[in-house]
Amino acid sequence: MDKNAFAPCPPMGWNSYDYYSTTVTEEHIRANARVLAEKLKPFGWEYVVVDIQWYARKAGSMREKFQYIPFGGVEMDEFSRLLPDPERFPSSAGGKGFGPLAAYIHSLGLKFGIHIMRGIPRAAAHTHSPIKGCNLTADMVANPSSICRWNPDMYGVWDSEAGQTYYDSIIELYASWGVDFIKCDDICNTNNWNDSGADAYVGRHEIEMLARAIEKQGRPIVLSLSPGPALIEQAWHYKTYANMWRITDDFWDEWKHLKAMFYRCELWQSHVEAGCYPDCDMLPLGQLGGGFQGEWTCRFTQEEQRTMMTLWCLFGSPLMLGAELTRLDGWTLSLLTNREVLAMLTPDCRPRQIRRNETEAVWAAENGKLGTSYLALFNLSDEERVVEMASPIGTAGRELWTGEEVFVENRKLSASLPAHGCAVYQMKG
């Protein structure tokens, strides 16, 4: 199967991490999925992704000391494969795994995804657990020197036939559950794994193993790589083996992180194409952090939220929400359901940055199939500012957030923008 056909447009959906971190339960997933199906699915939002440590027992119970409990208990089958914690995911009991939950998500007309860590469970290596499909045990597949520096659950896997057999076995299991999307962590930029950077590509063979395992199953499973920032010199490798890859570390609702994304999008703008998407990370909108830091409302101003949505859509990044959807407010809903802004989110719409400095940025894009053109003006400064573009595409335009009609005068389009604000136009003529 052609993996580029798995995601003809940037994936859009909801991920549990920004609100629940390690504490998410089946009840939470089902409740958020129902809101996604009712309010957002008509606008293209379709993936429901269970993020980190769904297999961990008592996850989040020692949050005052650890995000990830060192050597905590995990659910695992007889073949070294992690299973959902039945205390948090009751429908998984009896070896059913995520099959029942995935079936429920599919019944809503949505797609189901899970987060995994690179490698094989350390618990499996320590107990010499079997691997399905070969006569070796987990300790013979695990690389004990390849350890995620921030999560204690896994060892990396050696680049070997037995290592591939292990990855084949977990993807076979996930496919049997009905998984449509896999977010693999500790694999995109392994400089995060090794501070020296000496083994910057230590996880590259595991990306290839995952891709081969997915291909063998014949099921369209989108492969997403985290964390970033992705390595630009490895763009060809990400595009060959994955569907999306993080171009930033974890992205949160602080202006400094959003401003930095203009540089990252500039770096990756020529690598957006059908089935292959540099990923700007999740959208930290609405209610956040309730599962781990104490709930807060998105700290971006409304202008900054529009700037984020405009850049993500114009650039062509996947869109993954982190909000608690059962508490979705009207303003956030309006951001997520603006059809004209979302229409820019297609690989047919080719983005390019025209200029950027400390105070402003200008981006443009053309959709060759539809014959539509877009121009976006961004105020990156901390005060109101006029941003203009000389000789823009077209002679008139309509601003997509306000609906205001504008006309080009003296071959210049200009807008007075509040601090950190933007205007994005569909151009005419």
C-alpha positions in Angstrom: 0.0 0.0 0.0 1.1 3.6 -0.7 1.6 5.1 2.7 1.1 8.6 1.2 -2.5 7.6 0.5 -3.2 7.1 4.2 -3.5 10.9 4.8 -4.2 12.8 1.6 -4.8 15.9 3.7 -3.2 16.8 7.0 -4.9 14.7 9.8 -7.3 16.6 12.1 -8.5 15.4 15.4 -8.2 15.3 19.2 -5.4 14.0 21.4 -5.8 13.4 25.2 -2.4 14.7 26.3 -2.8 18.4 26.8 -5.6 18.0 29.3 -5.2 14.5 30.8 -1.4 13.7 30.4 -1.0 10.1 31.8 -4.4 10.1 33.6 -6.8 9.6 30.7 -9.5 7.0 31.1 -11.9 5.2 28.7 -14.8 7.4 30.0 -12.8 10.5 29.1 -12.1 9.2 25.6 -15.7 8.3 24.9 -17.0 11.6 26.2 -14.6 13.7 24.1 -15.2 11.5 21.0 -18.9 12.2 21.2 -18.3 16.0 21.2 -15.9 15.6 18.3 -18.4 13.6 16.3 -21.3 16.0 17.0 -19.6 19.4 16.7 -16.4 19.1 14.8 -16.6 16.0 12.5 -18.6 18.0 9.8 -15.6 20.3 9.5 -13.0 17.6 9.0 -12.0 16.7 12.5 -11.9 12.9 12.7 -9.1 11.3 14.8 -9.4 10.4 18.5 -5.9 9.6 19.9 -5.2 8.1 23.3 -1.9 9.5 24.4 0.9 8.3 26.6 1.0 5.5 29.2 -2.4 3.9 28.5 -0.7 0.7 29.6 0.6 2.0 32.9 -0.9 1.0 36.2 -1.7 3.8 38.6 -0.4 6.3 36.1 -0.4 9.9 37.4 -0.8 8.7 41.1 2.7 10.1 42.0 2.4 13.3 40.0 3.9 15.5 42.8 7.2 13.5 42.3 7.1 12.0 38.8 5.3 12.4 35.6 6.2 8.9 34.7 6.6 6.5 37.7 10.1 4.9 37.5 9.7 1.2 36.8 6.0 1.3 37.4 3.8 -1.6 36.7 2.5 -2.2 33.2 -0.1 -4.4 31.5 1.5 -6.8 29.0 0.6 -9.9 27.1 2.6 -13.1 26.9 4.5 -11.8 23.8 6.0 -8.6 25.4 3.3 -6.4 23.9 1.7 -3.7 26.1 -2.0 -3.7 26.7 -4.4 -1.0 28.0 -4.7 -0.8 31.8 -8.1 -2.4 32.5 -8.6 -0.2 35.6 -8.7 2.9 33.4 -10.0 1.1 30.2 -12.5 -1.5 31.5 -13.6 -2.7 28.0 -10.0 -3.9 27.4 -10.3 -6.6 30.1 -10.0 -10.3 29.1 -7.3 -9.6 26.4 -9.6 -7.4 24.2 -7.2 -4.6 24.2 -8.4 -1.4 22.5 -10.7 -3.3 20.2 -14.0 -2.4 21.9 -13.0 1.3 22.3 -11.9 1.5 18.7 -15.2 0.0 17.6 -17.1 2.6 19.6 -15.0 5.4 18.0 -15.6 4.0 14.5 -19.4 3.8 15.3 -19.3 7.6 15.6 -17.8 7.9 12.1 -14.4 8.7 13.6 -10.9 7.2 13.5 -9.0 5.8 16.4 -5.3 6.4 17.3 -2.8 5.5 20.1 0.5 6.8 21.4 3.4 4.4 21.7 7.0 4.8 22.9 9.9 3.7 20.7 11.2 0.2 21.6 10.3 -2.8 23.7 9.1 -2.7 27.4 12.0 -2.9 29.8 9.8 -5.1 32.0 9.7 -7.6 29.1 13.5 -7.6 28.8 14.0 -8.0 32.5 11.7 -11.0 32.6 13.0 -12.5 29.3 9.5 -12.5 27.9 8.9 -14.3 24.5 8.4 -12.4 21.2 5.7 -13.6 18.9 7.0 -15.1 15.7 10.6 -15.9 16.7 12.5 -18.1 19.2 14.2 -15.1 20.9 13.1 -13.3 24.0 12.8 -9.6 24.7 16.2 -9.3 26.4 17.9 -10.4 23.1 16.0 -7.7 21.1 16.4 -4.8 23.5 19.3 -2.4 23.3 20.0 -1.7 27.0 22.0 1.5 26.2 19.1 3.0 24.2 16.9 4.6 26.8 14.5 7.5 26.6 15.8 10.2 28.9 12.4 11.3 30.1 10.3 8.1 30.2 11.5 4.9 31.9 9.2 2.4 30.1 11.2 1.1 27.1 14.5 0.0 25.7 15.3 0.7 22.1 15.3 -2.3 19.7 18.4 -3.5 17.8 18.4 -3.3 14.1 17.9 -7.0 13.5 15.6 -9.6 12.0 14.2 -10.4 15.5 13.8 -6.6 16.2 11.7 -6.4 13.0 9.7 -9.4 14.1 8.9 -7.6 17.4 7.6 -4.5 15.6 5.6 -6.7 13.2 4.0 -8.3 16.2 2.9 -5.1 17.8 1.5 -3.6 14.6 -0.4 -6.8 14.0 -2.0 -6.4 17.4 -2.8 -2.8 16.8 -4.3 -3.6 13.4 -6.5 -6.3 15.0 -7.8 -3.6 17.4 -8.7 -1.3 14.6 -6.1 1.3 15.1 -6.0 4.0 12.4 -3.2 6.3 13.7 0.0 5.7 15.7 1.9 8.5 17.3 5.4 7.1 18.1 7.4 9.0 20.7 11.2 9.3 21.4 11.9 8.7 17.8 11.7 11.8 15.7 14.7 13.7 17.0 16.9 11.4 19.0 19.2 14.3 20.0 16.6 14.4 22.8 17.8 11.0 23.7 21.5 11.7 23.7 22.7 15.1 24.9 25.9 14.9 23.1 24.2 14.5 19.7 26.8 11.9 18.8 24.1 9.4 17.9 21.6 11.8 16.5 20.0 9.1 14.2 20.0 6.3 16.7 16.3 5.7 16.3 16.2 5.9 12.5 16.1 2.2 11.9 13.1 1.9 14.3 11.2 4.4 12.1 11.9 2.1 9.2 10.8 -1.0 11.2 7.5 0.6 12.1 6.9 1.6 8.4 7.7 -1.9 7.2 5.4 -3.4 9.8 2.5 -1.2 8.9 3.0 -2.0 5.2 2.8 -5.7 5.9 -0.5 -5.3 7.6 -2.1 -3.7 4.6 -4.2 -1.5 6.8 -4.0 2.3 6.4 -2.4 3.4 9.7 -1.0 7.0 9.8 2.5 7.1 11.3 3.3 10.2 13.4 6.7 10.8 14.8 7.6 12.8 18.0 9.1 14.7 19.7 10.8 17.4 17.7 12.4 19.5 16.6 12.8 17.2 13.6 16.2 17.3 11.9 16.0 19.1 8.6 18.8 17.1 7.1 16.6 14.0 7.6 13.6 15.4 5.8 14.0 12.8 3.1 13.9 10.0 5.6 10.8 11.3 7.4 9.0 11.7 4.1 10.0 8.2 3.0 8.8 6.3 6.1 6.3 8.5 8.0 3.2 10.6 7.4 3.9 13.4 9.9 6.8 14.4 12.1 7.1 17.1 14.8 9.2 20.2 13.9 9.1 21.5 17.5 9.4 20.2 21.0 6.2 20.2 23.0 4.2 23.3 22.1 2.3 25.2 24.8 0.3 28.4 25.0 3.1 31.0 25.4 3.8 33.6 22.8 7.6 32.8 22.7 6.7 29.3 21.4 4.3 30.6 18.8 6.7 33.3 17.6 9.4 30.6 17.2 7.1 28.6 14.9 7.5 31.2 12.2 11.1 30.2 11.9 10.3 26.5 12.0 7.7 26.8 9.3 10.1 28.8 7.2 12.6 25.9 7.5 10.1 23.2 6.5 7.8 25.0 4.0 9.1 23.2 1.0 8.5 19.7 2.5 4.7 19.8 2.8 3.1 17.3 0.3 0.3 14.8 0.1 0.8 12.1 2.8 3.8 13.9 4.3 3.4 16.7 6.8 5.8 18.6 9.0 3.9 18.8 12.3 3.6 22.0 14.3 2.3 20.0 17.3 -1.0 20.2 19.1 -3.3 23.2 19.4 -3.4 24.2 23.1 -6.9 25.8 23.0 -9.8 25.9 25.4 -9.5 24.1 28.8 -6.1 22.5 29.4 -4.0 20.8 32.1 -6.8 19.4 34.2 -5.1 16.0 34.5 -1.7 17.0 35.6 -1.0 20.7 36.4 -4.4 22.0 37.5 -6.8 23.2 34.9 -6.3 26.5 33.1 -7.9 28.3 30.2 -5.7 28.8 27.1 -3.2 31.6 27.9 -3.0 32.8 24.3 -4.9 36.0 23.6 -7.7 35.7 21.0 -5.5 37.4 18.5 -2.7 34.9 19.2 -5.1 32.0 18.8 -6.1 33.3 15.4 -2.5 33.7 14.5 -1.8 30.1 15.5 -4.7 28.7 13.5 -3.8 30.8 10.5 -0.2 29.7 10.4 -1.0 26.0 11.0 -3.6 26.0 8.2 -1.6 28.1 5.7 1.5 26.1 6.3 -0.3 22.8 6.0 0.3 21.3 9.5 -1.8 18.5 11.0 -4.3 19.8 13.5 -4.6 18.0 16.8 -6.7 19.6 19.6 -5.6 19.3 23.2 -8.7 20.8 24.8 -11.2 19.1 27.1 -14.0 19.0 24.5 -16.8 18.5 26.9 -16.1 22.1 28.1 -15.7 23.6 24.6 -16.6 27.3 24.6 -18.1 29.2 21.8 -15.0 31.2 20.9 -12.8 28.1 20.6 -15.5 26.4 18.5 -15.6 29.3 16.1 -11.8 29.0 15.6 -12.2 25.3 14.8 -15.1 25.6 12.4 -14.1 28.4 10.1 -14.5 26.6 6.8 -12.7 29.3 4.8 -9.6 29.1 7.0 -9.7 25.3 7.1 -9.9 25.3 3.3 -6.2 26.3 3.2 -5.3 23.1 4.9 -4.6 21.0 1.9 -1.4 19.9 0.1 -2.9 21.5 -3.0 -2.3 24.8 -1.3 1.4 25.5 -1.6 2.7 27.7 1.2 5.7 30.1 1.0 7.0 32.7 3.4 7.6 36.0 1.6 9.4 37.8 4.4 10.0 37.6 8.2 11.8 39.7 10.7 11.5 40.4 14.4 8.3 42.4 14.1 6.3 40.9 11.2 5.9 38.1 8.8 4.1 37.7 5.4 3.0 34.3 3.9 1.3 33.4 0.7 -0.2 30.3 -0.8 -1.9 29.2 -4.1 -4.2 26.3 -4.6 -3.5 25.4 -8.2 -6.4 23.0 -8.4 -9.0 25.5 -7.3 -7.3 28.6 -8.6 -7.5 30.4 -5.2 -4.7 32.5 -3.7 -4.1 33.5 -0.1 -2.1 36.2 1.6 -1.5 36.4 5.4 0.0 39.4 7.3 1.3 38.7 10.8 2.2 41.3 13.5 5.0 39.6 15.6 5.6 42.7 17.7 4.2 43.5 21.1 2.3 46.6 20.0 -0.2 47.5 17.3 1.5 47.8 13.9 0.7 48.4 10.2 1.9 45.4 8.1 1.8 45.8 4.3 2.7 43.8 1.3 3.8 45.4 -1.9 2.5 44.0 -5.2 0.4 41.2 -3.7 -1.5 38.5 -5.6 -4.7 40.0 -6.9 -6.4 43.4 -6.7 -8.9 42.7 -3.9 -9.4 40.3 -1.1 -11.7 39.1 1.7 -10.4 38.7 5.3 -11.3 35.1 6.4 -11.8 35.8 10.1 -13.9 38.9 9.8 -15.4 38.6 6.3 -14.2 42.2 5.6 -13.7 43.1 1.9 -10.5 45.0 1.1 -9.0 46.5 -2.0 -5.4 46.9 -3.1 -4.3 50.5 -3.3 -1.1 51.7 -5.0 -0.2 48.0 -5.4 -0.1 47.6 -1.6 -2.3 45.6 0.7 -1.9 46.8 4.3 -3.6 46.2 7.6 -3.3 47.7 11.1 -2.9 44.7 13.3 -3.0 44.4 17.1 0.0 42.9 19.0 0.6 39.3 17.9 -2.4 39.5 15.5 -2.9 38.6 11.9 -5.1 39.1 8.8 -5.5 36.4 6.2 -7.1 37.2 2.8 -8.4 35.1 0.0 -7.3 37.3 -3.0 -9.3 38.1 -6.1 -8.5 39.5 -9.5 
